[in-house]
Amino acid sequence: MIKRRISTIFIILLAFLLQTTFFHKLALANVVPNLLLILTVCYSYMRGRTSGELIGLLCGLMLDMMYGSVIGLYAFIFMTIGFLCGYCQKIYFTDNYILPCVLVGLGDLVYGFYYYITEFLVRGKLHFAFYFSHIILPELIYTLVVSVVVFRVLNRFEKYLSTERREEV
């Protein structure tokens, strides 16, 4: 159990560092994939609502400290996405990549919509079509492509941890 928590924290920190440093060099259409959103969705899909909320809180707070204009905005968005995607844990299939990709896509849409409302709409910037076509949609596509690889790696790592845990017992 401790090994699983430490490895999860390490993966979150690694994803945060990759998202904030390395992937900025690989930006396409001035957007980067949202690795922390992918982790939140994947872990909530594999482990359930509680893990999704906690991982979403951690990922959101890290983004709040780095980029947030208001502390807690990203944390709220990521916790909400983690909680909602955690409902799909009951239909978790290890070899199915369709549902996690759909959840990542929906999560990215929710994230983009929440972010637009709290950062732009409140300030009177009403150009949602421009924001959707230039920010939300390219980020959604880029995040979906990366999520296939990330989910596959996380899924194998979770299988490894669960078999190691069974061997200990």
C-alpha positions in Angstrom: 0.0 0.0 0.0 2.8 2.4 0.9 4.7 1.5 -2.3 1.6 2.2 -4.3 1.1 5.7 -2.7 4.8 6.6 -3.1 4.8 5.5 -6.7 1.6 7.5 -7.4 3.1 10.6 -5.9 6.3 10.1 -7.9 4.3 9.6 -11.2 2.3 12.8 -10.5 5.5 14.8 -9.8 7.1 13.4 -13.0 4.0 14.3 -15.0 4.0 17.8 -13.5 7.6 18.3 -14.4 7.1 16.9 -18.0 4.0 19.1 -18.5 5.6 22.3 -17.3 9.0 21.8 -18.9 9.5 19.2 -21.6 6.1 19.4 -23.3 6.4 23.2 -23.7 9.1 22.5 -26.2 6.8 20.1 -28.0 3.8 22.5 -28.1 1.6 22.1 -31.2 -0.7 25.0 -32.1 0.5 26.7 -28.9 -1.0 24.0 -26.6 0.5 21.2 -24.6 -1.1 18.0 -23.5 -2.6 18.1 -20.1 -0.8 15.2 -18.4 -2.2 15.9 -15.0 -5.7 15.7 -16.3 -4.8 12.4 -18.0 -3.4 11.1 -14.7 -6.5 12.2 -12.8 -8.9 10.5 -15.2 -6.8 7.3 -15.5 -6.4 6.9 -11.8 -10.0 7.6 -11.1 -11.0 5.1 -13.8 -8.7 2.4 -12.4 -9.1 3.1 -8.7 -12.4 4.8 -8.1 -13.9 8.1 -6.9 -11.8 8.6 -3.7 -8.5 8.2 -5.4 -9.7 10.3 -8.3 -10.6 13.1 -6.0 -7.3 12.9 -4.0 -5.2 12.8 -7.1 -7.2 15.5 -8.7 -6.7 17.7 -5.6 -3.0 17.1 -5.6 -2.6 17.7 -9.4 -4.9 20.8 -9.2 -3.0 22.3 -6.2 0.3 21.9 -8.0 -1.1 23.7 -11.0 -2.6 26.4 -8.8 0.8 27.0 -7.2 2.5 27.3 -10.5 0.0 29.0 -12.8 -3.1 29.8 -10.9 -4.4 33.3 -10.4 -6.8 32.0 -7.7 -5.7 29.2 -5.4 -8.1 26.3 -5.6 -9.5 26.8 -9.1 -7.5 24.0 -10.7 -7.9 21.9 -7.6 -11.7 22.2 -7.8 -11.8 21.4 -11.5 -9.5 18.4 -11.2 -11.4 17.1 -8.1 -14.7 17.4 -9.9 -13.3 15.5 -13.0 -11.7 12.8 -10.8 -14.9 12.3 -8.8 -17.1 12.1 -11.9 -14.8 9.7 -13.8 -14.5 7.6 -10.7 -18.0 6.4 -11.3 -16.8 4.4 -14.3 -14.4 2.3 -12.0 -17.2 -0.3 -11.7 -17.0 -1.0 -15.4 -13.2 -1.0 -15.5 -11.7 -3.3 -18.2 -7.9 -3.4 -18.4 -7.7 -4.0 -22.2 -10.3 -1.4 -23.2 -8.8 1.9 -24.3 -12.0 3.4 -25.6 -13.7 4.4 -22.3 -10.5 6.0 -20.8 -10.0 8.0 -24.0 -13.7 9.1 -23.9 -13.3 10.1 -20.3 -10.1 12.0 -21.0 -11.9 13.9 -23.8 -14.9 14.7 -21.7 -12.7 15.7 -18.8 -10.7 18.0 -21.1 -13.9 19.6 -22.4 -15.1 20.1 -18.8 -11.7 21.6 -17.9 -11.7 23.9 -20.8 -15.3 25.0 -20.2 -14.7 25.7 -16.4 -11.5 27.5 -17.2 -13.2 29.7 -19.8 -16.0 30.6 -17.4 -13.7 31.4 -14.5 -10.9 33.2 -16.4 -12.5 34.8 -19.4 -16.3 35.0 -19.1 -16.1 36.6 -15.7 -13.9 39.3 -17.2 -16.3 40.0 -20.0 -14.5 38.2 -22.8 -17.3 36.6 -24.7 -15.5 35.0 -27.6 -16.2 31.4 -26.8 -16.1 30.2 -30.4 -12.6 31.6 -30.8 -11.5 30.1 -27.4 -13.0 26.8 -28.3 -11.4 26.6 -31.8 -8.0 27.9 -30.8 -7.5 26.5 -27.3 -9.9 23.8 -26.2 -10.1 21.8 -29.4 -6.3 21.6 -30.1 -5.6 20.8 -26.5 -8.3 18.1 -26.6 -6.8 16.4 -29.6 -3.2 16.6 -28.3 -4.3 15.3 -24.9 -6.2 12.4 -26.4 -3.3 11.3 -28.5 -1.0 11.4 -25.5 -3.6 9.7 -23.2 -3.5 6.5 -25.2 0.2 6.0 -24.4 -0.1 7.2 -20.8 -3.1 5.0 -20.0 -1.3 2.0 -21.5 1.8 2.6 -19.3 -0.2 3.3 -16.2 -2.3 0.2 -16.7 0.7 -2.0 -17.0 2.3 -0.4 -13.9 -1.0 -0.9 -11.9 -1.0 -4.6 -13.0 2.6 -4.9 -11.9 1.9 -3.4 -8.5 -1.2 -5.6 -8.0 0.7 -8.8 -8.9 3.5 -7.8 -6.6 1.0 -7.1 -3.8 -0.6 -10.5 -4.3 2.8 -12.3 -4.1 3.5 -10.6 -0.7 0.3 -11.9 0.8 
